[in-house]
Amino acid sequence: MRAAGRVAANIRVKLAKAIAPGVTTQELDLHARDLIEQAGARSAFINYPGPRGVQPYPGYTCISVNEEVVHGIPGSRKIQLGDVVSIDVGVVYKGFIGDNAMAVPVGVTDLKVLELIRASELSLENAIAKAVAGNRLSDISHAVESTIKPHGFGVVRDFVGHGVGRKMHEPPQIYNFGPPGRGPVLKEGMTLAIEPMVNLGTHKVETLEDGWTVVTQDREFSVHVEHSVAVHEGKAEILTLPDS
């Protein structure tokens, strides 16, 4: 899990550096494909089964821009100044999953949007701090919501974090809202993908006709950040940190 997480993190960082005005999301995705192959891994996303009647996921990564919350399909959309690009990279490396995401501002000057990014990143940090043995699962959830609530942003309720290991999505589901002290007790060695999804406006979302791309209902900006972590006594270990 450490090795897979490091591969995913290195690709995430390199992909973020390639984001610039005029670049299409498909060009970014193909760049990620090459990076994944060079690392001796494979994408955990491409051909991932969709809901009934929906095509398998067609991209190597998920690239969600502005109003797109998660599962943005790479295509002809060009990055522009003022955009926020959330990149989600998941790989399979030596039989294990590395899954992480980050939000990249592209010349953003809107103070409220910058606050949205900072608050989302802080909510992830605070949630990871609760991923320690002896705590309960909802302590993670509450950490996200309690960080975001003072800012007045919307915490997405329809999509969640999850356990991660040999498969992309394993139990348990990790909500980004709710009271603390509920759910299963966290135990040493559990591996979790914690991923706040935070909207500038309403928490409500909808899925586009492609069956994958989730957007904010009010079409305001959204931010998606994520780390895979291992539960330990005293302090969680972030598995998706890049090489220094």
ZILINGI-V770127 format. One record per residue. N is the residue number from 1. RES is the residue in one small letter. D_CENTER is the distance of its C-alpha to the mean C-alpha in Angstrom with 2 decimals. Layout:
n:N res:RES d_center:D_CENTER
n:N res:RES d_center:D_CENTER
//
This chain:
n:1 res:m d_center:17.06
n:2 res:r d_center:17.59
n:3 res:a d_center:18.64
n:4 res:a d_center:15.83
n:5 res:g d_center:13.25
n:6 res:r d_center:15.39
n:7 res:v d_center:15.62
n:8 res:a d_center:11.91
n:9 res:a d_center:11.77
n:10 res:n d_center:14.98
n:11 res:i d_center:13.91
n:12 res:r d_center:10.86
n:13 res:v d_center:13.52
n:14 res:k d_center:16.14
n:15 res:l d_center:14.27
n:16 res:a d_center:13.57
n:17 res:k d_center:17.32
n:18 res:a d_center:18.23
n:19 res:i d_center:16.89
n:20 res:a d_center:20.10
n:21 res:p d_center:22.10
n:22 res:g d_center:23.62
n:23 res:v d_center:21.18
n:24 res:t d_center:19.96
n:25 res:t d_center:16.53
n:26 res:q d_center:18.49
n:27 res:e d_center:19.94
n:28 res:l d_center:16.62
n:29 res:d d_center:15.68
n:30 res:l d_center:19.12
n:31 res:h d_center:18.81
n:32 res:a d_center:15.74
n:33 res:r d_center:17.95
n:34 res:d d_center:20.67
n:35 res:l d_center:18.72
n:36 res:i d_center:17.54
n:37 res:e d_center:21.18
n:38 res:q d_center:22.56
n:39 res:a d_center:20.64
n:40 res:g d_center:22.23
n:41 res:a d_center:19.08
n:42 res:r d_center:17.98
n:43 res:s d_center:14.93
n:44 res:a d_center:13.47
n:45 res:f d_center:12.64
n:46 res:i d_center:15.98
n:47 res:n d_center:18.41
n:48 res:y d_center:16.14
n:49 res:p d_center:18.42
n:50 res:g d_center:17.98
n:51 res:p d_center:19.66
n:52 res:r d_center:23.44
n:53 res:g d_center:24.79
n:54 res:v d_center:21.59
n:55 res:q d_center:21.44
n:56 res:p d_center:19.20
n:57 res:y d_center:16.07
n:58 res:p d_center:17.74
n:59 res:g d_center:15.31
n:60 res:y d_center:14.40
n:61 res:t d_center:10.93
n:62 res:c d_center:9.08
n:63 res:i d_center:10.16
n:64 res:s d_center:10.13
n:65 res:v d_center:12.94
n:66 res:n d_center:14.26
n:67 res:e d_center:14.86
n:68 res:e d_center:12.35
n:69 res:v d_center:9.51
n:70 res:v d_center:7.62
n:71 res:h d_center:9.49
n:72 res:g d_center:11.56
n:73 res:i d_center:14.29
n:74 res:p d_center:15.56
n:75 res:g d_center:19.12
n:76 res:s d_center:21.80
n:77 res:r d_center:20.06
n:78 res:k d_center:21.00
n:79 res:i d_center:19.10
n:80 res:q d_center:21.32
n:81 res:l d_center:22.04
n:82 res:g d_center:20.41
n:83 res:d d_center:17.18
n:84 res:v d_center:13.65
n:85 res:v d_center:11.49
n:86 res:s d_center:7.69
n:87 res:i d_center:7.37
n:88 res:d d_center:5.34
n:89 res:v d_center:8.03
n:90 res:g d_center:9.41
n:91 res:v d_center:13.08
n:92 res:v d_center:16.07
n:93 res:y d_center:18.40
n:94 res:k d_center:21.67
n:95 res:g d_center:20.64
n:96 res:f d_center:17.48
n:97 res:i d_center:13.74
n:98 res:g d_center:11.48
n:99 res:d d_center:7.72
n:100 res:n d_center:5.49
n:101 res:a d_center:3.85
n:102 res:m d_center:6.39
n:103 res:a d_center:8.64
n:104 res:v d_center:12.07
n:105 res:p d_center:15.14
n:106 res:v d_center:17.99
n:107 res:g d_center:21.19
n:108 res:v d_center:20.04
n:109 res:t d_center:23.00
n:110 res:d d_center:22.32
n:111 res:l d_center:22.31
n:112 res:k d_center:20.57
n:113 res:v d_center:17.54
n:114 res:l d_center:17.57
n:115 res:e d_center:17.89
n:116 res:l d_center:14.84
n:117 res:i d_center:12.73
n:118 res:r d_center:14.69
n:119 res:a d_center:14.56
n:120 res:s d_center:10.80
n:121 res:e d_center:10.79
n:122 res:l d_center:13.83
n:123 res:s d_center:12.56
n:124 res:l d_center:10.05
n:125 res:e d_center:13.18
n:126 res:n d_center:15.36
n:127 res:a d_center:13.46
n:128 res:i d_center:13.54
n:129 res:a d_center:17.20
n:130 res:k d_center:17.91
n:131 res:a d_center:16.72
n:132 res:v d_center:20.29
n:133 res:a d_center:22.99
n:134 res:g d_center:25.09
n:135 res:n d_center:22.63
n:136 res:r d_center:21.61
n:137 res:l d_center:18.27
n:138 res:s d_center:18.45
n:139 res:d d_center:18.95
n:140 res:i d_center:15.21
n:141 res:s d_center:14.78
n:142 res:h d_center:17.62
n:143 res:a d_center:16.41
n:144 res:v d_center:13.49
n:145 res:e d_center:15.99
n:146 res:s d_center:18.84
n:147 res:t d_center:17.13
n:148 res:i d_center:16.19
n:149 res:k d_center:19.43
n:150 res:p d_center:21.86
n:151 res:h d_center:20.22
n:152 res:g d_center:20.71
n:153 res:f d_center:17.28
n:154 res:g d_center:16.03
n:155 res:v d_center:13.49
n:156 res:v d_center:12.28
n:157 res:r d_center:14.22
n:158 res:d d_center:14.06
n:159 res:f d_center:10.64
n:160 res:v d_center:9.69
n:161 res:g d_center:8.35
n:162 res:h d_center:10.87
n:163 res:g d_center:13.23
n:164 res:v d_center:12.83
n:165 res:g d_center:15.83
n:166 res:r d_center:17.97
n:167 res:k d_center:16.05
n:168 res:m d_center:12.45
n:169 res:h d_center:12.84
n:170 res:e d_center:15.44
n:171 res:p d_center:16.87
n:172 res:p d_center:16.32
n:173 res:q d_center:14.06
n:174 res:i d_center:12.54
n:175 res:y d_center:13.09
n:176 res:n d_center:12.11
n:177 res:f d_center:15.81
n:178 res:g d_center:19.22
n:179 res:p d_center:22.05
n:180 res:p d_center:22.04
n:181 res:g d_center:24.15
n:182 res:r d_center:23.38
n:183 res:g d_center:22.20
n:184 res:p d_center:22.75
n:185 res:v d_center:23.57
n:186 res:l d_center:21.14
n:187 res:k d_center:22.97
n:188 res:e d_center:23.20
n:189 res:g d_center:21.25
n:190 res:m d_center:18.62
n:191 res:t d_center:15.25
n:192 res:l d_center:12.15
n:193 res:a d_center:8.37
n:194 res:i d_center:7.75
n:195 res:e d_center:4.91
n:196 res:p d_center:7.00
n:197 res:m d_center:7.41
n:198 res:v d_center:10.66
n:199 res:n d_center:13.42
n:200 res:l d_center:16.43
n:201 res:g d_center:18.76
n:202 res:t d_center:18.85
n:203 res:h d_center:16.23
n:204 res:k d_center:17.54
n:205 res:v d_center:15.88
n:206 res:e d_center:17.42
n:207 res:t d_center:16.89
n:208 res:l d_center:18.85
n:209 res:e d_center:21.70
n:210 res:d d_center:19.85
n:211 res:g d_center:18.46
n:212 res:w d_center:14.81
n:213 res:t d_center:13.81
n:214 res:v d_center:12.91
n:215 res:v d_center:14.44
n:216 res:t d_center:15.64
n:217 res:q d_center:19.12
n:218 res:d d_center:20.72
n:219 res:r d_center:18.98
n:220 res:e d_center:18.04
n:221 res:f d_center:15.08
n:222 res:s d_center:11.54
n:223 res:v d_center:8.70
n:224 res:h d_center:4.90
n:225 res:v d_center:4.26
n:226 res:e d_center:3.88
n:227 res:h d_center:7.20
n:228 res:s d_center:9.50
n:229 res:v d_center:12.74
n:230 res:a d_center:16.31
n:231 res:v d_center:18.48
n:232 res:h d_center:21.77
n:233 res:e d_center:24.72
n:234 res:g d_center:24.42
n:235 res:k d_center:21.12
n:236 res:a d_center:17.81
n:237 res:e d_center:17.14
n:238 res:i d_center:13.91
n:239 res:l d_center:13.86
n:240 res:t d_center:11.46
n:241 res:l d_center:13.85
n:242 res:p d_center:15.57
n:243 res:d d_center:19.32
n:244 res:s d_center:21.17
//
